[in-house]
Amino acid sequence: MASLGRPAPASTAFAEARFMKLLDRPLVVSGELAWLGDNRLQRTITAPRAERFTIADGEVTQERAGRSARHFSLKHAPQLQGLLDSFTALLSGDSARLAEAFQIERSGSDTARWTLTLTPRDARVASKVASIRIDGQADEPRCMVMQESDGDVAIDLLGPLAAKMPAAPTRDALAALCQQPAP
């Protein structure tokens, strides 16, 4: 855990494919994830359209060009609370905080590929998020899979792997990318 820690601010490219029961094909977005320190995260989407989400001080702010900023309490978005808890604990290298928020299952080794599976301890978060799996190699997270309780799933490719998001992603293709060794 300590080797995953980064000094704030820290950012990484991401590409996400969200597989939802209501859609025939996944919703794909890409941009940058940034940990701004403490409990502050920012997700800037650059494609297919510009949008920014900031989580800070228990509030979520959504900004889109040409629209007024929208604000809502983090209490109304348990899946974002799970994302905040996992990212801030990982990026700060705080294993105690991660263990407070999640039951942790770890496999692999520190120098080769590894997987952390996080199961939310908070019942409110667990009602929306079944688990978060983070696949990595050495001290670099490469993929994050958020399995929602309703069966929807979001698969994020992180860092250099984000550039490899297929034009028409499938769960199997993304799972294969996540398991490939880093160059």
C-alpha positions as a LaTeX table, in Angstrom:
\begin{tabular}{lrrr}
\hline
Residue & $x$ (\AA) & $y$ (\AA) & $z$ (\AA) \\
\hline
Met1 & 0.00 & 0.00 & 0.00 \\
Ala2 & 2.67 & 2.51 & 0.93 \\
Ser3 & 4.30 & 2.13 & $-2.51$ \\
Leu4 & 1.05 & 3.25 & $-4.17$ \\
Gly5 & 1.07 & 6.55 & $-2.30$ \\
Arg6 & 1.69 & 9.77 & $-4.23$ \\
Pro7 & 2.19 & 13.31 & $-3.00$ \\
Ala8 & $-0.78$ & 15.55 & $-3.76$ \\
Pro9 & $-1.63$ & 16.80 & $-6.22$ \\
Ala10 & $-1.41$ & 13.61 & $-8.29$ \\
Ser11 & $-3.16$ & 12.89 & $-11.55$ \\
Thr12 & $-3.47$ & 10.15 & $-14.15$ \\
Ala13 & $-5.15$ & 9.65 & $-17.48$ \\
Phe14 & $-8.21$ & 7.40 & $-17.55$ \\
Ala15 & $-10.59$ & 5.89 & $-20.06$ \\
Glu16 & $-13.81$ & 4.38 & $-18.75$ \\
Ala17 & $-16.32$ & 2.01 & $-20.29$ \\
Arg18 & $-19.57$ & 1.85 & $-18.30$ \\
Phe19 & $-21.67$ & $-1.23$ & $-19.05$ \\
Met20 & $-25.29$ & $-0.59$ & $-18.08$ \\
Lys21 & $-28.30$ & $-2.87$ & $-18.42$ \\
Leu22 & $-30.29$ & $-0.04$ & $-19.98$ \\
Leu23 & $-27.85$ & 0.52 & $-22.86$ \\
Asp24 & $-27.03$ & $-1.65$ & $-25.88$ \\
Arg25 & $-23.38$ & $-0.61$ & $-25.84$ \\
Pro26 & $-21.07$ & 0.80 & $-23.18$ \\
Leu27 & $-20.81$ & 4.50 & $-22.47$ \\
Val28 & $-17.15$ & 5.47 & $-22.99$ \\
Val29 & $-15.51$ & 8.59 & $-21.56$ \\
Ser30 & $-11.89$ & 9.62 & $-21.10$ \\
Gly31 & $-9.90$ & 12.34 & $-19.41$ \\
Glu32 & $-7.94$ & 12.79 & $-16.20$ \\
Leu33 & $-8.41$ & 11.76 & $-12.58$ \\
Ala34 & $-6.74$ & 13.99 & $-10.01$ \\
Trp35 & $-6.28$ & 13.68 & $-6.28$ \\
Leu36 & $-5.98$ & 17.21 & $-4.97$ \\
Gly37 & $-5.06$ & 16.19 & $-1.42$ \\
Asp38 & $-7.13$ & 15.33 & 1.64 \\
Asn39 & $-10.66$ & 14.30 & 0.58 \\
Arg40 & $-10.63$ & 16.14 & $-2.73$ \\
Leu41 & $-10.86$ & 14.40 & $-6.07$ \\
Gln42 & $-11.43$ & 15.79 & $-9.52$ \\
Arg43 & $-12.51$ & 13.89 & $-12.61$ \\
Thr44 & $-12.12$ & 15.90 & $-15.81$ \\
Ile45 & $-13.76$ & 14.34 & $-18.85$ \\
Thr46 & $-12.37$ & 15.53 & $-22.18$ \\
Ala47 & $-14.17$ & 13.10 & $-24.52$ \\
Pro48 & $-16.80$ & 12.75 & $-25.80$ \\
Arg49 & $-17.64$ & 16.17 & $-24.26$ \\
Ala50 & $-15.99$ & 18.35 & $-21.65$ \\
Glu51 & $-17.25$ & 17.93 & $-18.11$ \\
Arg52 & $-15.68$ & 18.18 & $-14.66$ \\
Phe53 & $-16.71$ & 16.59 & $-11.38$ \\
Thr54 & $-15.08$ & 17.76 & $-8.16$ \\
Ile55 & $-15.59$ & 16.06 & $-4.80$ \\
Ala56 & $-14.58$ & 18.28 & $-1.90$ \\
Asp57 & $-15.87$ & 19.00 & 1.59 \\
Gly58 & $-18.69$ & 16.43 & 1.34 \\
Glu59 & $-20.08$ & 17.99 & $-1.82$ \\
Val60 & $-19.99$ & 17.08 & $-5.50$ \\
Thr61 & $-19.81$ & 19.83 & $-8.12$ \\
Gln62 & $-20.58$ & 19.04 & $-11.75$ \\
Glu63 & $-19.50$ & 21.58 & $-14.36$ \\
Arg64 & $-20.36$ & 21.56 & $-18.08$ \\
Ala65 & $-19.65$ & 24.24 & $-20.64$ \\
Gly66 & $-22.60$ & 26.55 & $-21.17$ \\
Arg67 & $-24.43$ & 25.40 & $-18.04$ \\
Ser68 & $-24.54$ & 26.52 & $-14.45$ \\
Ala69 & $-22.55$ & 24.40 & $-12.04$ \\
Arg70 & $-24.63$ & 21.76 & $-10.27$ \\
His71 & $-23.94$ & 20.94 & $-6.60$ \\
Phe72 & $-25.18$ & 18.04 & $-4.49$ \\
Ser73 & $-24.24$ & 16.34 & $-1.25$ \\
Leu74 & $-21.95$ & 13.34 & $-1.41$ \\
Lys75 & $-24.50$ & 11.62 & 0.87 \\
His76 & $-26.77$ & 11.32 & $-2.19$ \\
Ala77 & $-24.12$ & 9.47 & $-4.22$ \\
Pro78 & $-22.78$ & 6.47 & $-2.25$ \\
Gln79 & $-20.89$ & 5.18 & $-5.32$ \\
Leu80 & $-18.90$ & 8.43 & $-5.37$ \\
Gln81 & $-18.19$ & 8.00 & $-1.64$ \\
Gly82 & $-16.73$ & 4.58 & $-2.47$ \\
Leu83 & $-14.62$ & 6.08 & $-5.23$ \\
Leu84 & $-13.43$ & 8.88 & $-2.93$ \\
Asp85 & $-12.55$ & 6.49 & $-0.11$ \\
Ser86 & $-10.65$ & 4.08 & $-2.33$ \\
Phe87 & $-8.74$ & 6.68 & $-4.34$ \\
Thr88 & $-7.73$ & 8.91 & $-1.44$ \\
Ala89 & $-6.62$ & 5.94 & 0.68 \\
Leu90 & $-4.64$ & 4.43 & $-2.21$ \\
Leu91 & $-3.04$ & 7.66 & $-3.38$ \\
Ser92 & $-2.12$ & 8.73 & 0.13 \\
Gly93 & $-0.76$ & 5.23 & 0.86 \\
Asp94 & $-3.10$ & 5.01 & 3.89 \\
Ser95 & $-3.83$ & 1.30 & 4.37 \\
Ala96 & $-5.59$ & 1.94 & 7.71 \\
Arg97 & $-8.10$ & 4.29 & 6.04 \\
Leu98 & $-8.65$ & 1.78 & 3.24 \\
Ala99 & $-9.28$ & $-0.98$ & 5.79 \\
Glu100 & $-11.77$ & 1.26 & 7.64 \\
Ala101 & $-13.90$ & 1.72 & 4.53 \\
Phe102 & $-13.42$ & $-1.68$ & 2.85 \\
Gln103 & $-12.84$ & $-5.33$ & 3.47 \\
Ile104 & $-9.62$ & $-5.93$ & 1.49 \\
Glu105 & $-8.66$ & $-9.04$ & $-0.41$ \\
Arg106 & $-5.19$ & $-8.98$ & $-1.93$ \\
Ser107 & $-3.60$ & $-11.34$ & $-4.42$ \\
Gly108 & $-0.38$ & $-11.29$ & $-6.43$ \\
Ser109 & 2.98 & $-9.89$ & $-5.42$ \\
Asp110 & 4.53 & $-6.47$ & $-4.91$ \\
Thr111 & 6.86 & $-6.73$ & $-7.90$ \\
Ala112 & 4.60 & $-8.53$ & $-10.37$ \\
Arg113 & 0.92 & $-8.14$ & $-11.10$ \\
Trp114 & $-1.38$ & $-7.72$ & $-8.14$ \\
Thr115 & $-5.09$ & $-7.28$ & $-7.44$ \\
Leu116 & $-6.91$ & $-5.55$ & $-4.59$ \\
Thr117 & $-10.59$ & $-6.35$ & $-4.22$ \\
Leu118 & $-12.40$ & $-3.87$ & $-2.00$ \\
Thr119 & $-15.83$ & $-4.63$ & $-0.54$ \\
Pro120 & $-17.54$ & $-1.65$ & 1.14 \\
Arg121 & $-18.12$ & $-1.95$ & 4.89 \\
Asp122 & $-20.74$ & 0.82 & 4.99 \\
Ala123 & $-24.18$ & $-0.64$ & 4.18 \\
Arg124 & $-25.27$ & 2.55 & 2.38 \\
Val125 & $-22.25$ & 2.41 & 0.06 \\
Ala126 & $-22.67$ & $-1.38$ & $-0.36$ \\
Ser127 & $-26.27$ & $-0.84$ & $-1.48$ \\
Lys128 & $-24.84$ & 0.85 & $-4.59$ \\
Val129 & $-21.31$ & $-0.59$ & $-4.92$ \\
Ala130 & $-20.80$ & $-4.35$ & $-4.62$ \\
Ser131 & $-17.02$ & $-4.18$ & $-5.03$ \\
Ile132 & $-14.08$ & $-2.26$ & $-6.47$ \\
Arg133 & $-11.24$ & $-4.26$ & $-7.98$ \\
Ile134 & $-7.92$ & $-2.60$ & $-8.71$ \\
Asp135 & $-5.40$ & $-4.41$ & $-10.89$ \\
Gly136 & $-1.82$ & $-3.20$ & $-11.00$ \\
Gln137 & 1.79 & $-3.98$ & $-11.52$ \\
Ala138 & 4.66 & $-2.94$ & $-9.24$ \\
Asp139 & 3.57 & 0.46 & $-7.81$ \\
Glu140 & 1.16 & 1.38 & $-10.63$ \\
Pro141 & $-2.59$ & 0.80 & $-10.61$ \\
Arg142 & $-3.57$ & $-0.10$ & $-14.20$ \\
Cys143 & $-7.30$ & $-0.85$ & $-14.05$ \\
Met144 & $-10.20$ & $-0.23$ & $-11.73$ \\
Val145 & $-13.45$ & $-2.18$ & $-12.00$ \\
Met146 & $-16.43$ & $-0.90$ & $-10.03$ \\
Gln147 & $-19.16$ & $-3.54$ & $-9.81$ \\
Glu148 & $-22.40$ & $-1.85$ & $-8.84$ \\
Ser149 & $-25.00$ & $-3.70$ & $-6.81$ \\
Asp150 & $-27.56$ & $-3.50$ & $-9.63$ \\
Gly151 & $-25.23$ & $-5.37$ & $-12.03$ \\
Asp152 & $-23.88$ & $-2.35$ & $-13.91$ \\
Val153 & $-20.09$ & $-2.19$ & $-14.11$ \\
Ala154 & $-17.55$ & 0.55 & $-14.87$ \\
Ile155 & $-14.09$ & $-0.44$ & $-16.08$ \\
Asp156 & $-11.41$ & 2.25 & $-15.98$ \\
Leu157 & $-8.08$ & 1.91 & $-17.74$ \\
Leu158 & $-5.53$ & 4.06 & $-15.91$ \\
Gly159 & $-2.31$ & 5.83 & $-16.87$ \\
Pro160 & $-0.70$ & 4.77 & $-20.17$ \\
Leu161 & $-3.22$ & 1.93 & $-20.50$ \\
Ala162 & $-6.01$ & 4.53 & $-20.97$ \\
Ala163 & $-4.76$ & 5.18 & $-24.52$ \\
Lys164 & $-5.51$ & 1.54 & $-25.38$ \\
Met165 & $-9.29$ & 1.79 & $-24.88$ \\
Pro166 & $-10.83$ & $-0.04$ & $-27.88$ \\
Ala167 & $-13.28$ & 1.84 & $-30.11$ \\
Ala168 & $-15.96$ & $-0.75$ & $-29.27$ \\
Pro169 & $-14.93$ & $-2.14$ & $-25.86$ \\
Thr170 & $-16.25$ & $-5.40$ & $-24.44$ \\
Arg171 & $-15.85$ & $-6.65$ & $-20.90$ \\
Asp172 & $-13.66$ & $-9.51$ & $-22.13$ \\
Ala173 & $-11.38$ & $-7.24$ & $-24.17$ \\
Leu174 & $-10.91$ & $-4.88$ & $-21.23$ \\
Ala175 & $-10.26$ & $-7.77$ & $-18.83$ \\
Ala176 & $-7.54$ & $-9.00$ & $-21.21$ \\
Leu177 & $-5.96$ & $-5.51$ & $-21.34$ \\
Cys178 & $-5.98$ & $-5.30$ & $-17.54$ \\
Gln179 & $-4.13$ & $-8.62$ & $-17.28$ \\
Gln180 & $-1.40$ & $-7.79$ & $-19.82$ \\
Pro181 & 1.99 & $-7.05$ & $-18.29$ \\
Ala182 & 3.13 & $-3.44$ & $-18.48$ \\
Pro183 & 5.90 & $-2.79$ & $-21.01$ \\
\hline
\end{tabular}
